[in-house]
Amino acid sequence: MDINELLEPFVRMLDAAAAPATVRAIEHGGSPDALWSEIAESGFLDALVAEEHGGAGLSLAGIEPLIEALGARAVPLPVAETMLARAVLAQEGITAPEGPIVLVTSMTQPVPCGLVAKAALVDCGDELVLCDMAQLSPAPTGVTNGLAARISGTPDGIRLPRPASGLRAIAAVLRAALIAGAAARLCDVTTAYASERVQFGKPIGRQQSLQQMLALMAEDMIACRIAAQLGASQGIGPSLATAATAKITTSAAAPRIAASAHAVHGAIGISEEYDLQLLTRRLHEWRLADGSEGYWSQVLGAARLASPQPTVDWIRETVFA
């Protein structure tokens, strides 16, 4: 199937249902039910579920552009996480709950979209547990308009086998794709603003310093996209090395991209009524979620040092396998 056959209707649906005004309303405490119903009724939530279990049977690499589209629109719901959770549950013959599902890879770190989730798939170290989100006592992190939640308690619910690399590796790949999508949208928005904003009689985009900034921003954006595609290439069970490579690249680029976007826009970029901050706030949140570049650098470094292979051979066989 041509990816455009999926991507175009998905993007049209998101543009209509998840406009910036809707995103703001949910961030300010409004109900996400209408937006979730629109997404659920589209059928995309079962994109990764095998055909024999009633899904579309698509690969993670095949739907990676859809996850980028979610990131580009700062969708305030765990759509990609729910897609993954439904696929994992279907493999075990478990019927997924109807509402949004978050992936919990650490009980000590904030969970993105935890305040709007109905259920959680929790990595307990030796098994996965599917439980109601209410069991984890989700609480705001204190970040203005943030939807991430701090959690506590002991999850209790349906138990299922834990993948070899746990949930954190695949969750990191999902974050990488979300970052890549937001980065692409920020590049488009910032380039357009630089072309339209006139100062001293000419667009600011004609200034050599801004052109260099935009070029570096575009380089980071392309690196994020390549890294996200690499992470998704191994499906829903990526190796730790591949997931680490994807998350290191995107997390390291996220603050640079956000800073460049705000530098070009100036004061207007941080105003609540301007859409830029919807995306840059997400970049900073996703950078830290499921392991920052520092965490994954340690994982990747340890894996490299544990192998006697020459570095190039190790990269070929481990990262690009």
Long-range contacts (C-beta under 8 A, 24 or more apart in sequence): 1-58, 1-62, 3-62, 3-65, 6-44, 6-47, 6-58, 6-62, 6-63, 6-65, 6-66, 7-65, 7-66, 7-69, 9-42, 10-42, 10-44, 10-66, 10-69, 11-69, 13-38, 13-39, 13-42, 13-44, 14-69, 14-70, 14-73, 14-75, 15-73, 18-73, 18-75, 18-76, 20-74, 20-275, 20-278, 23-73, 23-74, 23-75, 23-76, 23-278, 24-145, 24-272, 24-278, 26-76, 26-77, 26-116, 26-147, 27-76, 27-145, 27-146, 27-147, 28-145, 32-76, 32-77, 32-100, 32-116, 35-75, 35-76, 35-77, 36-77, 36-99, 36-100, 39-77, 39-79, 40-98, 44-79, 44-83, 45-79, 45-82, 45-83, 45-86, 46-83, 46-86, 47-83, 48-83, 48-84, 48-86, 48-87, 48-236, 49-86, 49-87, 49-90, 50-87, 50-90, 50-91, 53-90, 53-91, 53-93, 54-90, 55-86, 55-87, 55-90, 59-232, 59-235, 60-84, 60-173, 60-232, 60-234, 60-235, 60-236, 61-229, 61-232, 61-233, 61-235, 64-177, 64-228, 64-229, 64-232, 67-174, 67-177, 67-178, 67-181, 67-228, 67-232, 68-177, 68-178, 68-180, 68-181, 68-184, 68-225, 68-228, 69-181, 70-178, 70-181, 71-177, 71-178, 71-179, 71-180, 71-181, 71-182, 71-185, 71-282, 71-286, 72-181, 72-182, 72-184, 72-185, 72-279, 73-181, 73-185, 74-182, 74-278, 74-279, 74-282, 76-113, 76-116, 76-147, 77-113, 77-116, 78-102, 78-103, 78-112, 78-113, 78-116, 78-117, 80-174, 80-177, 80-178, 81-113, 81-171, 81-174, 84-170, 84-171, 84-174, 84-236, 85-119, 85-121, 85-130, 87-236, 88-121, 88-128, 88-160, 88-163, 88-236, 89-121, 89-130, 89-160, 92-160, 92-161, 94-130, 94-158, 94-160, 97-130, 101-130, 102-133, 103-167, 103-170, 103-171, 103-174, 103-290, 104-136, 104-151, 104-155, 104-167, 105-166, 105-167, 105-168, 105-171, 105-290, 105-291, 106-168, 106-290, 107-151, 107-152, 109-288, 109-289, 109-290, 110-141, 110-148, 110-149, 110-150, 110-285, 110-288, 110-289, 111-138, 111-148, 111-149, 111-150, 111-151, 111-289, 112-147, 112-148, 112-285, 112-286, 112-289, 113-147, 113-148, 114-138, 114-147, 114-148, 114-149, 114-150, 114-151, 115-140, 115-147, 115-148, 115-149, 116-147, 117-149, 120-151, 120-155, 121-167, 122-155, 123-162, 123-166, 123-167, 123-168, 124-155, 124-162, 125-162, 125-166, 126-162, 127-159, 127-160, 127-161, 127-162, 128-159, 128-160, 128-161, 128-162, 128-167, 129-155, 129-156, 129-157, 129-158, 129-159, 129-160, 130-157, 130-158, 130-159, 130-160, 131-155, 131-156, 131-157, 131-158, 132-157, 143-281, 143-285, 145-281, 146-281, 146-285, 148-285, 148-289, 163-236, 163-237, 164-237, 165-237, 165-238, 165-239, 165-240, 165-243, 168-243, 168-290, 168-291, 169-237, 169-238, 169-239, 169-240, 169-242, 169-243, 170-236, 170-237, 170-238, 170-243, 171-289, 171-290, 172-231, 172-243, 172-244, 172-246, 172-247, 172-290, 172-291, 172-296, 173-228, 173-231, 173-232, 173-238, 173-242, 173-243, 173-246, 173-247, 175-247, 175-250, 175-251, 175-286, 175-289, 175-290, 176-224, 176-227, 176-228, 176-231, 176-246, 176-247, 176-249, 176-250, 176-251, 177-228, 177-231, 177-232, 178-282, 178-286, 179-224, 179-228, 179-250, 179-251, 179-253, 179-254, 179-283, 179-286, 179-287, 180-221, 180-224, 180-225, 180-227, 180-228, 180-250, 182-279, 182-282, 182-283, 182-286, 183-220, 183-221, 183-224, 183-225, 183-250, 183-253, 183-254, 183-257, 183-283, 184-221, 184-224, 184-225, 185-279, 186-217, 186-221, 186-257, 186-258, 186-261, 186-276, 186-279, 186-280, 186-283, 187-214, 187-217, 187-218, 187-221, 187-257, 189-261, 189-275, 189-276, 189-279, 190-214, 190-217, 190-260, 190-261, 190-264, 190-265, 193-264, 193-265, 194-264, 204-264, 210-264, 213-260, 213-263, 213-264, 214-260, 214-264, 216-256, 216-260, 217-256, 217-257, 217-260, 217-261, 220-253, 220-256, 220-257, 221-253, 221-257, 223-249, 223-253, 224-249, 224-250, 224-253, 224-257, 230-319, 230-320, 234-321, 239-318, 239-319, 239-321, 240-299, 240-300, 240-303, 241-299, 241-300, 241-303, 241-304, 241-318, 241-319, 242-318, 242-319, 242-320, 242-321, 243-296, 244-296, 244-297, 244-299, 244-300, 244-303, 245-300, 245-319, 247-290, 247-291, 247-293, 247-296, 248-293, 248-296, 248-297, 248-300, 250-286, 250-287, 251-286, 251-287, 251-288, 251-292, 251-293, 251-296, 252-293, 254-283, 254-284, 254-286, 254-287, 255-283, 255-284, 255-287, 257-283, 258-283, 258-284
